[in-house]
Amino acid sequence: MDGRFWAVAAALATAWPAAAAEGNAGAAQGKLAMCIGCHGIAGYRTGFPTVYSVPKLGGQHPAYLVRALEAYKAGERSHPTMQGIARGLSEQDMADLAAYYGDGGGK
């Protein structure tokens, strides 16, 4: 592994707040409807605001997923649809969704 991997790993470790909500993959079941329409379709590409290949989320590291959602909510990431979805999520919602996808859900 090159230095970029370790730099990203260190950034994630320091970005994850100590008091972060504990995720519950089972609780995410009632929160997935907003995700599966794009992230649950293999090879799906959005057409708005730009053409974009939507990544599958199953197996992603939960801390990365939470940080990505926080970045959308704060406007640090610039996809309008994801910003709108993230703004409606609580810290617990984010942790639950991250636990679900981190456990391999949605593969």
PDB file as gemmi writes it, atoms N, CA and C in Angstrom:
CRYST1    1.000    1.000    1.000  90.00  90.00  90.00 P 1                      
ATOM      1  N   MET A   1       0.842  -1.179   0.000  1.00  0.00           N  
ATOM      2  CA  MET A   1       0.000   0.000   0.000  1.00  0.00           C  
ATOM      3  C   MET A   1       0.883   1.236   0.000  1.00  0.00           C  
ATOM      4  N   ASP A   2       0.454   2.225  -0.762  1.00  0.00           N  
ATOM      5  CA  ASP A   2       1.266   3.432  -0.839  1.00  0.00           C  
ATOM      6  C   ASP A   2       0.900   4.431   0.259  1.00  0.00           C  
ATOM      7  N   GLY A   3       1.607   5.528   0.297  1.00  0.00           N  
ATOM      8  CA  GLY A   3       1.411   6.544   1.324  1.00  0.00           C  
ATOM      9  C   GLY A   3       0.037   7.175   1.295  1.00  0.00           C  
ATOM     10  N   ARG A   4      -0.608   7.192   0.127  1.00  0.00           N  
ATOM     11  CA  ARG A   4      -1.945   7.791   0.035  1.00  0.00           C  
ATOM     12  C   ARG A   4      -2.952   7.005   0.867  1.00  0.00           C  
ATOM     13  N   PHE A   5      -2.824   5.679   0.863  1.00  0.00           N  
ATOM     14  CA  PHE A   5      -3.735   4.859   1.661  1.00  0.00           C  
ATOM     15  C   PHE A   5      -3.637   5.239   3.123  1.00  0.00           C  
ATOM     16  N   TRP A   6      -2.414   5.338   3.629  1.00  0.00           N  
ATOM     17  CA  TRP A   6      -2.224   5.631   5.046  1.00  0.00           C  
ATOM     18  C   TRP A   6      -2.647   7.057   5.391  1.00  0.00           C  
ATOM     19  N   ALA A   7      -2.477   7.976   4.447  1.00  0.00           N  
ATOM     20  CA  ALA A   7      -2.919   9.352   4.683  1.00  0.00           C  
ATOM     21  C   ALA A   7      -4.443   9.413   4.807  1.00  0.00           C  
ATOM     22  N   VAL A   8      -5.145   8.682   3.936  1.00  0.00           N  
ATOM     23  CA  VAL A   8      -6.602   8.645   3.995  1.00  0.00           C  
ATOM     24  C   VAL A   8      -7.060   7.946   5.271  1.00  0.00           C  
ATOM     25  N   ALA A   9      -6.404   6.835   5.624  1.00  0.00           N  
ATOM     26  CA  ALA A   9      -6.765   6.115   6.846  1.00  0.00           C  
ATOM     27  C   ALA A   9      -6.585   7.000   8.076  1.00  0.00           C  
ATOM     28  N   ALA A  10      -5.492   7.753   8.121  1.00  0.00           N  
ATOM     29  CA  ALA A  10      -5.260   8.645   9.259  1.00  0.00           C  
ATOM     30  C   ALA A  10      -6.304   9.757   9.300  1.00  0.00           C  
ATOM     31  N   ALA A  11      -6.661  10.293   8.143  1.00  0.00           N  
ATOM     32  CA  ALA A  11      -7.669  11.354   8.090  1.00  0.00           C  
ATOM     33  C   ALA A  11      -9.015  10.841   8.580  1.00  0.00           C  
ATOM     34  N   LEU A  12      -9.381   9.622   8.182  1.00  0.00           N  
ATOM     35  CA  LEU A  12     -10.646   9.055   8.637  1.00  0.00           C  
ATOM     36  C   LEU A  12     -10.643   8.823  10.142  1.00  0.00           C  
ATOM     37  N   ALA A  13      -9.517   8.344  10.642  1.00  0.00           N  
ATOM     38  CA  ALA A  13      -9.434   8.070  12.082  1.00  0.00           C  
ATOM     39  C   ALA A  13      -9.589   9.345  12.895  1.00  0.00           C  
ATOM     40  N   THR A  14      -9.028  10.439  12.426  1.00  0.00           N  
ATOM     41  CA  THR A  14      -9.130  11.691  13.168  1.00  0.00           C  
ATOM     42  C   THR A  14     -10.448  12.398  12.907  1.00  0.00           C  
ATOM     43  N   ALA A  15     -11.106  12.095  11.785  1.00  0.00           N  
ATOM     44  CA  ALA A  15     -12.379  12.746  11.457  1.00  0.00           C  
ATOM     45  C   ALA A  15     -13.541  12.114  12.217  1.00  0.00           C  
ATOM     46  N   TRP A  16     -13.405  10.910  12.693  1.00  0.00           N  
ATOM     47  CA  TRP A  16     -14.485  10.208  13.374  1.00  0.00           C  
ATOM     48  C   TRP A  16     -14.570  10.693  14.804  1.00  0.00           C  
ATOM     49  N   PRO A  17     -15.622  11.384  15.172  1.00  0.00           N  
ATOM     50  CA  PRO A  17     -15.727  11.925  16.519  1.00  0.00           C  
ATOM     51  C   PRO A  17     -15.849  10.818  17.568  1.00  0.00           C  
ATOM     52  N   ALA A  18     -15.262  11.036  18.726  1.00  0.00           N  
ATOM     53  CA  ALA A  18     -15.275  10.045  19.795  1.00  0.00           C  
ATOM     54  C   ALA A  18     -16.682   9.754  20.277  1.00  0.00           C  
ATOM     55  N   ALA A  19     -17.571  10.724  20.210  1.00  0.00           N  
ATOM     56  CA  ALA A  19     -18.928  10.558  20.720  1.00  0.00           C  
ATOM     57  C   ALA A  19     -19.922  10.210  19.620  1.00  0.00           C  
ATOM     58  N   ALA A  20     -19.446   9.606  18.546  1.00  0.00           N  
ATOM     59  CA  ALA A  20     -20.326   9.287  17.430  1.00  0.00           C  
ATOM     60  C   ALA A  20     -21.379   8.273  17.855  1.00  0.00           C  
ATOM     61  N   ALA A  21     -22.539   8.372  17.230  1.00  0.00           N  
ATOM     62  CA  ALA A  21     -23.632   7.451  17.536  1.00  0.00           C  
ATOM     63  C   ALA A  21     -23.244   6.041  17.122  1.00  0.00           C  
ATOM     64  N   GLU A  22     -23.664   5.091  17.914  1.00  0.00           N  
ATOM     65  CA  GLU A  22     -23.452   3.677  17.595  1.00  0.00           C  
ATOM     66  C   GLU A  22     -24.508   3.271  16.580  1.00  0.00           C  
ATOM     67  N   GLY A  23     -24.085   2.723  15.442  1.00  0.00           N  
ATOM     68  CA  GLY A  23     -25.026   2.356  14.403  1.00  0.00           C  
ATOM     69  C   GLY A  23     -25.701   1.026  14.658  1.00  0.00           C  
ATOM     70  N   ASN A  24     -26.932   0.912  14.206  1.00  0.00           N  
ATOM     71  CA  ASN A  24     -27.712  -0.300  14.335  1.00  0.00           C  
ATOM     72  C   ASN A  24     -28.201  -0.681  12.938  1.00  0.00           C  
ATOM     73  N   ALA A  25     -27.585  -1.716  12.373  1.00  0.00           N  
ATOM     74  CA  ALA A  25     -27.921  -2.124  11.013  1.00  0.00           C  
ATOM     75  C   ALA A  25     -29.399  -2.490  10.879  1.00  0.00           C  
ATOM     76  N   GLY A  26     -29.971  -3.114  11.898  1.00  0.00           N  
ATOM     77  CA  GLY A  26     -31.385  -3.483  11.856  1.00  0.00           C  
ATOM     78  C   GLY A  26     -32.293  -2.272  11.812  1.00  0.00           C  
ATOM     79  N   ALA A  27     -31.921  -1.221  12.536  1.00  0.00           N  
ATOM     80  CA  ALA A  27     -32.725  -0.001  12.555  1.00  0.00           C  
ATOM     81  C   ALA A  27     -32.705   0.711  11.209  1.00  0.00           C  
ATOM     82  N   ALA A  28     -31.707   0.420  10.399  1.00  0.00           N  
ATOM     83  CA  ALA A  28     -31.605   1.069   9.088  1.00  0.00           C  
ATOM     84  C   ALA A  28     -32.677   0.587   8.126  1.00  0.00           C  
ATOM     85  N   GLN A  29     -33.268  -0.560   8.389  1.00  0.00           N  
ATOM     86  CA  GLN A  29     -34.266  -1.125   7.474  1.00  0.00           C  
ATOM     87  C   GLN A  29     -35.377  -0.130   7.140  1.00  0.00           C  
ATOM     88  N   GLY A  30     -35.800   0.668   8.097  1.00  0.00           N  
ATOM     89  CA  GLY A  30     -36.857   1.641   7.848  1.00  0.00           C  
ATOM     90  C   GLY A  30     -36.366   2.954   7.258  1.00  0.00           C  
ATOM     91  N   LYS A  31     -35.066   3.048   7.013  1.00  0.00           N  
ATOM     92  CA  LYS A  31     -34.477   4.296   6.519  1.00  0.00           C  
ATOM     93  C   LYS A  31     -33.857   4.142   5.134  1.00  0.00           C  
ATOM     94  N   LEU A  32     -33.946   2.964   4.545  1.00  0.00           N  
ATOM     95  CA  LEU A  32     -33.241   2.669   3.300  1.00  0.00           C  
ATOM     96  C   LEU A  32     -33.934   3.149   2.034  1.00  0.00           C  
ATOM     97  N   ALA A  33     -35.209   3.471   2.107  1.00  0.00           N  
ATOM     98  CA  ALA A  33     -35.963   3.806   0.901  1.00  0.00           C  
ATOM     99  C   ALA A  33     -35.301   4.921   0.103  1.00  0.00           C  
ATOM    100  N   MET A  34     -34.731   5.894   0.791  1.00  0.00           N  
ATOM    101  CA  MET A  34     -34.113   7.015   0.087  1.00  0.00           C  
ATOM    102  C   MET A  34     -32.777   6.635  -0.547  1.00  0.00           C  
ATOM    103  N   CYS A  35     -32.209   5.506  -0.150  1.00  0.00           N  
ATOM    104  CA  CYS A  35     -30.890   5.089  -0.643  1.00  0.00           C  
ATOM    105  C   CYS A  35     -30.992   4.112  -1.811  1.00  0.00           C  
ATOM    106  N   ILE A  36     -31.899   3.138  -1.685  1.00  0.00           N  
ATOM    107  CA  ILE A  36     -31.905   2.028  -2.629  1.00  0.00           C  
ATOM    108  C   ILE A  36     -32.342   2.420  -4.037  1.00  0.00           C  
ATOM    109  N   GLY A  37     -33.039   3.536  -4.173  1.00  0.00           N  
ATOM    110  CA  GLY A  37     -33.462   3.973  -5.495  1.00  0.00           C  
ATOM    111  C   GLY A  37     -32.307   4.272  -6.433  1.00  0.00           C  
ATOM    112  N   CYS A  38     -31.162   4.617  -5.878  1.00  0.00           N  
ATOM    113  CA  CYS A  38     -29.964   4.875  -6.688  1.00  0.00           C  
ATOM    114  C   CYS A  38     -28.849   3.883  -6.353  1.00  0.00           C  
ATOM    115  N   HIS A  39     -28.573   3.733  -5.056  1.00  0.00           N  
ATOM    116  CA  HIS A  39     -27.438   2.912  -4.640  1.00  0.00           C  
ATOM    117  C   HIS A  39     -27.748   1.420  -4.666  1.00  0.00           C  
ATOM    118  N   GLY A  40     -28.988   1.045  -4.878  1.00  0.00           N  
ATOM    119  CA  GLY A  40     -29.356  -0.364  -4.905  1.00  0.00           C  
ATOM    120  C   GLY A  40     -29.481  -0.940  -6.303  1.00  0.00           C  
ATOM    121  N   ILE A  41     -29.115  -0.174  -7.310  1.00  0.00           N  
ATOM    122  CA  ILE A  41     -29.247  -0.622  -8.697  1.00  0.00           C  
ATOM    123  C   ILE A  41     -27.852  -0.733  -9.303  1.00  0.00           C  
ATOM    124  N   ALA A  42     -27.456  -1.946  -9.619  1.00  0.00           N  
ATOM    125  CA  ALA A  42     -26.126  -2.172 -10.205  1.00  0.00           C  
ATOM    126  C   ALA A  42     -25.970  -1.378 -11.501  1.00  0.00           C  
ATOM    127  N   GLY A  43     -24.879  -0.639 -11.606  1.00  0.00           N  
ATOM    128  CA  GLY A  43     -24.576   0.120 -12.817  1.00  0.00           C  
ATOM    129  C   GLY A  43     -25.407   1.374 -13.016  1.00  0.00           C  
ATOM    130  N   TYR A  44     -26.140   1.806 -12.009  1.00  0.00           N  
ATOM    131  CA  TYR A  44     -27.014   2.973 -12.146  1.00  0.00           C  
ATOM    132  C   TYR A  44     -26.209   4.248 -12.339  1.00  0.00           C  
ATOM    133  N   ARG A  45     -26.701   5.112 -13.215  1.00  0.00           N  
ATOM    134  CA  ARG A  45     -26.083   6.411 -13.470  1.00  0.00           C  
ATOM    135  C   ARG A  45     -27.167   7.474 -13.359  1.00  0.00           C  
ATOM    136  N   THR A  46     -26.861   8.543 -12.624  1.00  0.00           N  
ATOM    137  CA  THR A  46     -27.827   9.632 -12.522  1.00  0.00           C  
ATOM    138  C   THR A  46     -27.734  10.513 -13.758  1.00  0.00           C  
ATOM    139  N   GLY A  47     -28.754  11.293 -13.976  1.00  0.00           N  
ATOM    140  CA  GLY A  47     -28.744  12.240 -15.073  1.00  0.00           C  
ATOM    141  C   GLY A  47     -28.828  13.671 -14.584  1.00  0.00           C  
ATOM    142  N   PHE A  48     -29.025  13.839 -13.276  1.00  0.00           N  
ATOM    143  CA  PHE A  48     -29.147  15.177 -12.705  1.00  0.00           C  
ATOM    144  C   PHE A  48     -28.336  15.248 -11.440  1.00  0.00           C  
ATOM    145  N   PRO A  49     -27.625  16.252 -11.186  1.00  0.00           N  
ATOM    146  CA  PRO A  49     -27.398  17.420 -12.028  1.00  0.00           C  
ATOM    147  C   PRO A  49     -26.408  17.153 -13.148  1.00  0.00           C  
ATOM    148  N   THR A  50     -25.653  16.086 -13.019  1.00  0.00           N  
ATOM    149  CA  THR A  50     -24.747  15.663 -14.085  1.00  0.00           C  
ATOM    150  C   THR A  50     -24.839  14.147 -14.174  1.00  0.00           C  
ATOM    151  N   VAL A  51     -24.340  13.603 -15.275  1.00  0.00           N  
ATOM    152  CA  VAL A  51     -24.281  12.150 -15.403  1.00  0.00           C  
ATOM    153  C   VAL A  51     -23.191  11.659 -14.463  1.00  0.00           C  
ATOM    154  N   TYR A  52     -23.559  10.728 -13.601  1.00  0.00           N  
ATOM    155  CA  TYR A  52     -22.657  10.266 -12.559  1.00  0.00           C  
ATOM    156  C   TYR A  52     -22.925   8.791 -12.286  1.00  0.00           C  
ATOM    157  N   SER A  53     -21.886   7.976 -12.251  1.00  0.00           N  
ATOM    158  CA  SER A  53     -22.032   6.565 -11.892  1.00  0.00           C  
ATOM    159  C   SER A  53     -22.192   6.464 -10.381  1.00  0.00           C  
ATOM    160  N   VAL A  54     -23.313   5.957  -9.939  1.00  0.00           N  
ATOM    161  CA  VAL A  54     -23.625   5.872  -8.512  1.00  0.00           C  
ATOM    162  C   VAL A  54     -22.924   4.654  -7.917  1.00  0.00           C  
ATOM    163  N   PRO A  55     -22.155   4.851  -6.861  1.00  0.00           N  
ATOM    164  CA  PRO A  55     -21.437   3.713  -6.275  1.00  0.00           C  
ATOM    165  C   PRO A  55     -22.357   2.809  -5.456  1.00  0.00           C  
ATOM    166  N   LYS A  56     -22.045   1.525  -5.459  1.00  0.00           N  
ATOM    167  CA  LYS A  56     -22.695   0.591  -4.543  1.00  0.00           C  
ATOM    168  C   LYS A  56     -22.080   0.847  -3.175  1.00  0.00           C  
ATOM    169  N   LEU A  57     -22.848   0.743  -2.116  1.00  0.00           N  
ATOM    170  CA  LEU A  57     -22.363   1.084  -0.779  1.00  0.00           C  
ATOM    171  C   LEU A  57     -22.039  -0.127   0.091  1.00  0.00           C  
ATOM    172  N   GLY A  58     -22.545  -1.295  -0.257  1.00  0.00           N  
ATOM    173  CA  GLY A  58     -22.328  -2.483   0.552  1.00  0.00           C  
ATOM    174  C   GLY A  58     -20.850  -2.776   0.752  1.00  0.00           C  
ATOM    175  N   GLY A  59     -20.448  -2.941   2.011  1.00  0.00           N  
ATOM    176  CA  GLY A  59     -19.073  -3.255   2.338  1.00  0.00           C  
ATOM    177  C   GLY A  59     -18.180  -2.057   2.591  1.00  0.00           C  
ATOM    178  N   GLN A  60     -18.709  -0.851   2.394  1.00  0.00           N  
ATOM    179  CA  GLN A  60     -17.913   0.355   2.673  1.00  0.00           C  
ATOM    180  C   GLN A  60     -17.673   0.477   4.176  1.00  0.00           C  
ATOM    181  N   HIS A  61     -16.591   1.122   4.546  1.00  0.00           N  
ATOM    182  CA  HIS A  61     -16.279   1.332   5.957  1.00  0.00           C  
ATOM    183  C   HIS A  61     -17.297   2.304   6.554  1.00  0.00           C  
ATOM    184  N   PRO A  62     -17.947   1.923   7.672  1.00  0.00           N  
ATOM    185  CA  PRO A  62     -18.985   2.784   8.252  1.00  0.00           C  
ATOM    186  C   PRO A  62     -18.519   4.213   8.563  1.00  0.00           C  
ATOM    187  N   ALA A  63     -17.301   4.382   9.064  1.00  0.00           N  
ATOM    188  CA  ALA A  63     -16.816   5.735   9.383  1.00  0.00           C  
ATOM    189  C   ALA A  63     -16.734   6.588   8.121  1.00  0.00           C  
ATOM    190  N   TYR A  64     -16.352   5.989   7.014  1.00  0.00           N  
ATOM    191  CA  TYR A  64     -16.297   6.722   5.748  1.00  0.00           C  
ATOM    192  C   TYR A  64     -17.698   7.153   5.335  1.00  0.00           C  
ATOM    193  N   LEU A  65     -18.668   6.237   5.441  1.00  0.00           N  
ATOM    194  CA  LEU A  65     -20.030   6.569   5.039  1.00  0.00           C  
ATOM    195  C   LEU A  65     -20.613   7.692   5.884  1.00  0.00           C  
ATOM    196  N   VAL A  66     -20.387   7.632   7.195  1.00  0.00           N  
ATOM    197  CA  VAL A  66     -20.892   8.700   8.069  1.00  0.00           C  
ATOM    198  C   VAL A  66     -20.239  10.015   7.695  1.00  0.00           C  
ATOM    199  N   ARG A  67     -18.932  10.009   7.506  1.00  0.00           N  
ATOM    200  CA  ARG A  67     -18.230  11.261   7.165  1.00  0.00           C  
ATOM    201  C   ARG A  67     -18.712  11.818   5.832  1.00  0.00           C  
ATOM    202  N   ALA A  68     -18.969  10.936   4.859  1.00  0.00           N  
ATOM    203  CA  ALA A  68     -19.481  11.393   3.566  1.00  0.00           C  
ATOM    204  C   ALA A  68     -20.857  12.032   3.727  1.00  0.00           C  
ATOM    205  N   LEU A  69     -21.736  11.403   4.500  1.00  0.00           N  
ATOM    206  CA  LEU A  69     -23.066  11.978   4.729  1.00  0.00           C  
ATOM    207  C   LEU A  69     -22.969  13.313   5.464  1.00  0.00           C  
ATOM    208  N   GLU A  70     -22.078  13.392   6.448  1.00  0.00           N  
ATOM    209  CA  GLU A  70     -21.880  14.663   7.161  1.00  0.00           C  
ATOM    210  C   GLU A  70     -21.397  15.749   6.208  1.00  0.00           C  
ATOM    211  N   ALA A  71     -20.518  15.371   5.280  1.00  0.00           N  
ATOM    212  CA  ALA A  71     -19.991  16.344   4.318  1.00  0.00           C  
ATOM    213  C   ALA A  71     -21.088  16.830   3.371  1.00  0.00           C  
ATOM    214  N   TYR A  72     -21.969  15.924   2.931  1.00  0.00           N  
ATOM    215  CA  TYR A  72     -23.105  16.352   2.109  1.00  0.00           C  
ATOM    216  C   TYR A  72     -24.006  17.284   2.901  1.00  0.00           C  
ATOM    217  N   LYS A  73     -24.297  16.932   4.142  1.00  0.00           N  
ATOM    218  CA  LYS A  73     -25.180  17.740   4.978  1.00  0.00           C  
ATOM    219  C   LYS A  73     -24.616  19.136   5.204  1.00  0.00           C  
ATOM    220  N   ALA A  74     -23.293  19.236   5.367  1.00  0.00           N  
ATOM    221  CA  ALA A  74     -22.628  20.518   5.614  1.00  0.00           C  
ATOM    222  C   ALA A  74     -22.360  21.304   4.328  1.00  0.00           C  
ATOM    223  N   GLY A  75     -22.641  20.706   3.162  1.00  0.00           N  
ATOM    224  CA  GLY A  75     -22.372  21.380   1.897  1.00  0.00           C  
ATOM    225  C   GLY A  75     -20.932  21.264   1.439  1.00  0.00           C  
ATOM    226  N   GLU A  76     -20.147  20.404   2.082  1.00  0.00           N  
ATOM    227  CA  GLU A  76     -18.746  20.211   1.703  1.00  0.00           C  
ATOM    228  C   GLU A  76     -18.611  19.333   0.466  1.00  0.00           C  
ATOM    229  N   ARG A  77     -19.612  18.514   0.202  1.00  0.00           N  
ATOM    230  CA  ARG A  77     -19.696  17.735  -1.038  1.00  0.00           C  
ATOM    231  C   ARG A  77     -20.851  18.329  -1.823  1.00  0.00           C  
ATOM    232  N   SER A  78     -20.721  18.360  -3.146  1.00  0.00           N  
ATOM    233  CA  SER A  78     -21.603  19.214  -3.925  1.00  0.00           C  
ATOM    234  C   SER A  78     -22.648  18.504  -4.786  1.00  0.00           C  
ATOM    235  N   HIS A  79     -23.139  17.363  -4.407  1.00  0.00           N  
ATOM    236  CA  HIS A  79     -24.212  16.728  -5.180  1.00  0.00           C  
ATOM    237  C   HIS A  79     -25.554  17.135  -4.569  1.00  0.00           C  
ATOM    238  N   PRO A  80     -26.359  17.940  -5.282  1.00  0.00           N  
ATOM    239  CA  PRO A  80     -27.597  18.491  -4.709  1.00  0.00           C  
ATOM    240  C   PRO A  80     -28.564  17.438  -4.179  1.00  0.00           C  
ATOM    241  N   THR A  81     -28.714  16.331  -4.872  1.00  0.00           N  
ATOM    242  CA  THR A  81     -29.638  15.301  -4.398  1.00  0.00           C  
ATOM    243  C   THR A  81     -29.157  14.722  -3.078  1.00  0.00           C  
ATOM    244  N   MET A  82     -27.869  14.404  -2.989  1.00  0.00           N  
ATOM    245  CA  MET A  82     -27.322  13.858  -1.750  1.00  0.00           C  
ATOM    246  C   MET A  82     -27.336  14.894  -0.634  1.00  0.00           C  
ATOM    247  N   GLN A  83     -27.123  16.152  -0.969  1.00  0.00           N  
ATOM    248  CA  GLN A  83     -27.200  17.199   0.058  1.00  0.00           C  
ATOM    249  C   GLN A  83     -28.605  17.254   0.647  1.00  0.00           C  
ATOM    250  N   GLY A  84     -29.613  17.185  -0.199  1.00  0.00           N  
ATOM    251  CA  GLY A  84     -30.990  17.229   0.269  1.00  0.00           C  
ATOM    252  C   GLY A  84     -31.341  16.033   1.142  1.00  0.00           C  
ATOM    253  N   ILE A  85     -30.894  14.874   0.750  1.00  0.00           N  
ATOM    254  CA  ILE A  85     -31.158  13.669   1.546  1.00  0.00           C  
ATOM    255  C   ILE A  85     -30.434  13.762   2.882  1.00  0.00           C  
ATOM    256  N   ALA A  86     -29.156  14.127   2.848  1.00  0.00           N  
ATOM    257  CA  ALA A  86     -28.349  14.170   4.073  1.00  0.00           C  
ATOM    258  C   ALA A  86     -28.875  15.199   5.067  1.00  0.00           C  
ATOM    259  N   ARG A  87     -29.409  16.292   4.573  1.00  0.00           N  
ATOM    260  CA  ARG A  87     -29.940  17.325   5.480  1.00  0.00           C  
ATOM    261  C   ARG A  87     -31.100  16.804   6.324  1.00  0.00           C  
ATOM    262  N   GLY A  88     -31.782  15.794   5.830  1.00  0.00           N  
ATOM    263  CA  GLY A  88     -32.889  15.222   6.567  1.00  0.00           C  
ATOM    264  C   GLY A  88     -32.504  14.080   7.505  1.00  0.00           C  
ATOM    265  N   LEU A  89     -31.208  13.760   7.564  1.00  0.00           N  
ATOM    266  CA  LEU A  89     -30.752  12.657   8.405  1.00  0.00           C  
ATOM    267  C   LEU A  89     -30.211  13.150   9.739  1.00  0.00           C  
ATOM    268  N   SER A  90     -30.568  12.454  10.789  1.00  0.00           N  
ATOM    269  CA  SER A  90     -29.978  12.730  12.100  1.00  0.00           C  
ATOM    270  C   SER A  90     -28.633  12.003  12.186  1.00  0.00           C  
ATOM    271  N   GLU A  91     -27.890  12.301  13.234  1.00  0.00           N  
ATOM    272  CA  GLU A  91     -26.624  11.603  13.476  1.00  0.00           C  
ATOM    273  C   GLU A  91     -26.889  10.095  13.620  1.00  0.00           C  
ATOM    274  N   GLN A  92     -27.982   9.740  14.306  1.00  0.00           N  
ATOM    275  CA  GLN A  92     -28.316   8.323  14.491  1.00  0.00           C  
ATOM    276  C   GLN A  92     -28.696   7.674  13.167  1.00  0.00           C  
ATOM    277  N   ASP A  93     -29.462   8.384  12.323  1.00  0.00           N  
ATOM    278  CA  ASP A  93     -29.812   7.856  11.002  1.00  0.00           C  
ATOM    279  C   ASP A  93     -28.551   7.525  10.213  1.00  0.00           C  
ATOM    280  N   MET A  94     -27.596   8.449  10.211  1.00  0.00           N  
ATOM    281  CA  MET A  94     -26.346   8.234   9.484  1.00  0.00           C  
ATOM    282  C   MET A  94     -25.598   7.015  10.017  1.00  0.00           C  
ATOM    283  N   ALA A  95     -25.526   6.904  11.329  1.00  0.00           N  
ATOM    284  CA  ALA A  95     -24.819   5.774  11.941  1.00  0.00           C  
ATOM    285  C   ALA A  95     -25.514   4.451  11.600  1.00  0.00           C  
ATOM    286  N   ASP A  96     -26.839   4.441  11.623  1.00  0.00           N  
ATOM    287  CA  ASP A  96     -27.584   3.221  11.303  1.00  0.00           C  
ATOM    288  C   ASP A  96     -27.382   2.814   9.846  1.00  0.00           C  
ATOM    289  N   LEU A  97     -27.480   3.765   8.934  1.00  0.00           N  
ATOM    290  CA  LEU A  97     -27.268   3.465   7.521  1.00  0.00           C  
ATOM    291  C   LEU A  97     -25.841   2.980   7.276  1.00  0.00           C  
ATOM    292  N   ALA A  98     -24.871   3.610   7.918  1.00  0.00           N  
ATOM    293  CA  ALA A  98     -23.477   3.209   7.766  1.00  0.00           C  
ATOM    294  C   ALA A  98     -23.254   1.801   8.304  1.00  0.00           C  
ATOM    295  N   ALA A  99     -23.913   1.466   9.413  1.00  0.00           N  
ATOM    296  CA  ALA A  99     -23.793   0.113   9.967  1.00  0.00           C  
ATOM    297  C   ALA A  99     -24.382  -0.913   8.999  1.00  0.00           C  
ATOM    298  N   TYR A 100     -25.521  -0.595   8.422  1.00  0.00           N  
ATOM    299  CA  TYR A 100     -26.163  -1.505   7.467  1.00  0.00           C  
ATOM    300  C   TYR A 100     -25.252  -1.750   6.264  1.00  0.00           C  
ATOM    301  N   TYR A 101     -24.810  -0.690   5.635  1.00  0.00           N  
ATOM    302  CA  TYR A 101     -23.965  -0.855   4.443  1.00  0.00           C  
ATOM    303  C   TYR A 101     -22.590  -1.393   4.801  1.00  0.00           C  
ATOM    304  N   GLY A 102     -22.062  -1.021   5.932  1.00  0.00           N  
ATOM    305  CA  GLY A 102     -20.761  -1.532   6.366  1.00  0.00           C  
ATOM    306  C   GLY A 102     -20.791  -3.022   6.639  1.00  0.00           C  
ATOM    307  N   ASP A 103     -21.945  -3.533   7.050  1.00  0.00           N  
ATOM    308  CA  ASP A 103     -22.100  -4.987   7.273  1.00  0.00           C  
ATOM    309  C   ASP A 103     -22.333  -5.745   5.973  1.00  0.00           C  
ATOM    310  N   GLY A 104     -22.274  -5.040   4.861  1.00  0.00           N  
ATOM    311  CA  GLY A 104     -22.439  -5.691   3.557  1.00  0.00           C  
ATOM    312  C   GLY A 104     -23.825  -5.588   2.983  1.00  0.00           C  
ATOM    313  N   GLY A 105     -24.729  -4.877   3.658  1.00  0.00           N  
ATOM    314  CA  GLY A 105     -26.072  -4.693   3.129  1.00  0.00           C  
ATOM    315  C   GLY A 105     -26.028  -3.966   1.800  1.00  0.00           C  
ATOM    316  N   GLY A 106     -26.917  -4.293   0.922  1.00  0.00           N  
ATOM    317  CA  GLY A 106     -27.000  -3.608  -0.364  1.00  0.00           C  
ATOM    318  C   GLY A 106     -25.974  -4.048  -1.389  1.00  0.00           C  
ATOM    319  N   LYS A 107     -25.282  -5.152  -1.131  1.00  0.00           N  
ATOM    320  CA  LYS A 107     -24.274  -5.622  -2.116  1.00  0.00           C  
ATOM    321  C   LYS A 107     -24.938  -6.140  -3.354  1.00  0.00           C  
TER     322      LYS A 107                                                      
END                                                                             
